[in-house]
Amino acid sequence: MNAKDDAQRRVLELLWKDARRPARGPRRGLTMERIVAAAIRIAETEGLAALSMRRVAVELGVGTASLYTYLPGKAELEALMADSIGADDPLPDDWPGDWRAKLEAWARNDHEGYRKHPWVLQLVATVAAPGPNLLRWMDSALRVLEGTGLTEAEKMAVVESVDAYVRGQARLSLDTRELSADEVRERDAALGELVDFRPYPALVATVRAGVSPYAGDQFEFGLRLLLDGVETLIASKRASTS
């Protein structure tokens, strides 16, 4: 087993073993839950780049060395943070309605969450360790598609496709939002002076129609298009077995 495998195992052990929370820690009142909560507060207020073991220790009013008796380092802390995110949100199968209504509600909820908490999108993109909450969420998402006639592989593909779409759209909207309205106007004015748009007639027609890249209504359009495809697949499979 190489060093990378060892590190992955340490993360998984921390996520899954009850022993990850010492019954009696070196400091009274310091728990893994408090450590993770402090780390999330820092990410929420200062951004993920500000997160470090030392910064968490300052937040908790303890020495940095105290934290290392609870977890090996920042990578393990980030894995715990990633697994705790959204733990109190409704699971995909908790939403009302049929499979499509549930997937729509889950997608919108996650998309809004990523937009409100950009650091979450950054964190989940770098942490691959499956913890208890992630597996609970995945199991719920797959249950949404029970009774649709989809194969197990198709169910997983649908869940992963919707999840990837939501994350991708959230990332695009956040990238676009980083420019202020004044900056957008200045950029567009400069482009108007510097670029001959005649070779791009389709783009010109789109812009003149008032289309704004990565607008919220485009998220809804794309989601509808994706789920329309799933619905067509389900209908075709049901027709073939009738």
HUJOHU-V800667 format. One record per backbone hydrogen bond with DSSP energy under -0.5 kcal/mol. CO is the residue of the C=O (numbers start at 1). NH is the residue of the N-H. Records with the same first field share a line. If there is no record, write none. Layout:
CO=NH + NH
This chain:
2=6
3=7
4=8
5=9
6=10
7=11
8=12
9=13
10=14
11=15
12=16
13=17
17=20
18=21
20=22
27=30
29=31
31=35
32=36
33=37
34=38
35=39
36=40
37=41
38=42
39=43
40=44
41=45
42=46 + 47
43=47
47=50
48=51
52=56
53=57
54=58
55=59
56=60
57=61 + 62
58=61
63=66 + 67
64=67 + 68
66=69
67=70 + 71
73=77
74=78
75=79
76=80
77=81
78=82
79=83
80=84
81=85
84=87
86=89
91=94 + 95
92=95
98=102
99=103
100=104
101=105
102=106
103=107
104=108
105=109
106=110
107=111
108=112
109=113
110=114
111=115
112=116
113=117
117=120 + 121
118=122
119=123
120=124
121=125
123=126 + 127
126=128
129=131
131=135
132=136
133=137
134=138
135=139
136=140
137=141
138=142
139=143
140=144
141=145
142=145
143=146
145=148
151=155
152=156
153=157
154=158
155=159
156=160
157=161
158=162
159=163
160=164
161=165
162=166
163=167
164=168
165=169
166=170
167=171
168=172
169=173
170=174
171=175
172=176
173=177
174=178
175=178
176=179
180=184
181=185
182=186
183=187
184=188
185=189
186=190
187=191
188=192
189=193
190=194
191=195
195=197
196=199
197=200
200=204
201=205
202=206
203=207
204=208
205=209
206=211
207=210
212=215
215=218 + 219
216=220
217=221
218=222
219=223
220=224
221=225
222=226
223=227
224=228
225=229
226=230
227=231
228=232
229=233
230=234
231=235
232=236
233=237
234=238
235=239
236=240
237=241
238=241 + 242
239=242
